[in-house]
Amino acid sequence: ENHAKAGGAIVIDARSGEILALVNWPTYNPNNREHLSGAQLRNRALTDTFEPGSVMKPFTAALALDRGRVRFDTVIDCAPGRLTIGNATISDAHPHGALTVAQVIQKSSNVGTAKIALGFPPKEMWEMFDGVGFGQQPNLGFPGEVTGRLRPWKNWRPIEQATMSYGHGISVSLVQLARAYTVFARDGELIPLSLTRLDDLPVHGAQVFSPQTVREIRAMLEMA
């Protein structure tokens, strides 16, 4: 429908961290190597990075909930649909007035998310991104795994902190993003991923957000 040049998909068992399916397009037949270029050969889900965009907003909201900066129903003034920081202006696709934090996620408001993010010291936000695995290799043992791009917090300008909150100015791989989202399936815990079947279950990882925070984020995602 959208004439995309490429795409990828990944399915993870959130209980174990096992990768159940992983696919890339364009693809190739390993038995027929005619007319091959690098485009078909790359395992994009692991080797390519992109700016994730609005799928980053739940992480920003989770940090704010976890630190007690906002509640599910805290009202954020998003009028008139624009926010100027220095000489740059952030806009929403559709202008909104007052929105609760839940509605900021539901309606995907850049302005609301940026306002939430600017309430944090940069270090706090960087530590959260680092905590869910951005800016570091996923350690699957697959050749060509990338770290993505998460710049040191000391160099962040306010406009950069604002845009990173809604997924611009940061780059991730598909496998990093899918793994990060498992925290919302596991009540806030980030676990390692595995390309092979695991016999030792249950798997334990690092607690990034509280279970209560994650339950509220899941409710917001269901609203969307």
N, C-alpha and C positions, 0 to 999 in steps of 0.2 A: 504493500500500500504506500509506503513512504520512500520507496526506491533507495533503501539504505545500502551503503557500500559494504557494510560488514555488521556482524552481530555475534553475540555469545549468550549462553545460558548455563546456569549452574544450579544444581539441587543438592542441598546438604541435609543430612539427618541431624537435627538440632540436639538430639539426645546424646549422640555419640561423636559428632563432628566428622562422620564418614561422608565423603563426597559420593553421592549416589549416581549423579549424571553430570556430564560436562560436555558442552558442544560449542563449536565455532563455525561461522560461515563467513567468507567462502571456505570450502573444504576441498579435499582431494582424495583420490584413490591411490593408496600406496603401491598398488600393483600396476599403475599406469602413470609414469612420471613425465609424460610428454606435456608440453605447454605449461610447465609449472613456474610460478614466480614466488617470491617471498610472501606475497599476500595470502596464498592458500596454506602455506606451511606453518605460519605462526599460530601458536596456541594462545589466542588473544585473551582468553579469560585469565591467563597468568602473566603474559608478557606485555600487554598493552595497557596504557593508563589513559584516563579521561577525567574531565571535571564532572563530578557526579551530580551537581545541581541539587534540586530540592529534596532528594532522598536523604540529604544530610540534616535537614531541619529537625527530625525527631531526636537526633543526638544532642543538639543545642537545647531543645526543650527538656530532655532528660537531665542534663547537667543542671539546669535552672531549678527543676523540681527537686533533684537530689540534694542540692545545697540550700534548699529552703528559700530561694530568691523569689519564686513564684509558686502559686498553686494552680490546680487544674482550671479554676474559674477566675484567676486573676485577669483583670481587664487591661489590655494594651491598646493605646490610642494609635491607630494606623492611618488616620486621616492626615493629609488628603490623598494618600496613596503614594506619597513620595517622601524620601528622607535624604537631606543633604548633609554630607560629612566632608568637611574641607571644601574642595572644589569638585567633588563627585556627588552625583545624585543616584540613589537607589529607588527603583519604582516597582510597584505591584502591577501584574498583568491587568487586574481589575481593582480599582480603588475601593478600599474598605474604610469604615469608620472605626468605632470601638469593637475590638474582638477579644474574647477570652483566649487564654493560652491554647486551650483545646481547639478553638476556631482558627487560631493562627496556623496550626498544623492542618486542620481540616481543609481550609481554604488556601493553604500554601502561600502565606503572606511573607514576602521578602522583608518588608518594612517591619512587621511584627517580630520576625525572627532576629533581624539585625538589632532591634531595640533590646531584645532579651540578651543577646550576645554581648552587647556593649556594657552590660552590668557586671561582667567578669574581668578580672585581671587577665591579660593574655596568657600567662603561665598556666592558669587554671584550665582554660579552654584547650591549650596545647596538650596538657596532661591527659585530658579526657580523650582527645583524638588519638594520642599515643596508646592510651589504655585499651582502646577497641581495635588496635592493630594497624592504624594508618601510619605511613612513613617507615614501615619495616617489612621485611620479607615474611610471607606467611609460613616459611619453613616446611614446605611440603616435600622438598627434595627434588622438585621438578626443575630441569634446566631452564634458565632464562627468567626465573621469577623476579619480579621487580618490586622495589620498595615504594614506588609512587613518590609524591612530592609533598612534604609537610615541612615548611620552613621553620627555623628556630624562632621561638616566641619573642625573643629579645628584639628581633627585626620587624615585628609586625607594626604596621600603622593602623589607626582606628578603622580606616576604610577597608583594609585587608581583613581585619578581624570580623568586620560586618559581613563582607562577601563570603568568607569561608563558612560562616554560620549557615549559609544556604547553598554551599557547595561550589563556589567559584574561588579560584586562587589556591585550590588544593587539588591534587590529582591522586587517583586510586586505581587499582586494578579491580576487575569484576570479582575475583576470588576474595580480595580484601574486603570489598563492600558486602558480599554475601556473608562472610564470616562475621563481620561487625554486626550485622543484623541478627545473628543468632543470639546476641545478648537480650534482644526483645522477645525471643522465644524461650529463653532459659532463665527468666526472672533475674536478669542482670549479670549473668556469669558468662565470661568469654573462655571458650575451650579451644585447644588445638584442632586443626583439621587433619584428616588422613585420607590419602588416595587408596589405601588398602583397608580391608575389613579388620575391625578390632575385636579381640576376644575378651579383653579386660574392660568390663563395664561395671558400674557407671564411670564416666569420665568426669574429672573435676578440673576446674580452671580458676581464673581470677575473677573476683567479684568487682564489677565496674560500677554498676548502679544497684540501688536497693530494689528488692522485689516489689515494694509498693510503687516506686517510681515507674517501673517497667509495666506494671498492671495499668497504670494511668496512661502511659504512652500507647500501649496496645489498644486501649479504648479510643484514643485520638486517631490512631491509624484505621480503626474500624469505622470511625465517623467519615474518614476520607474515602 
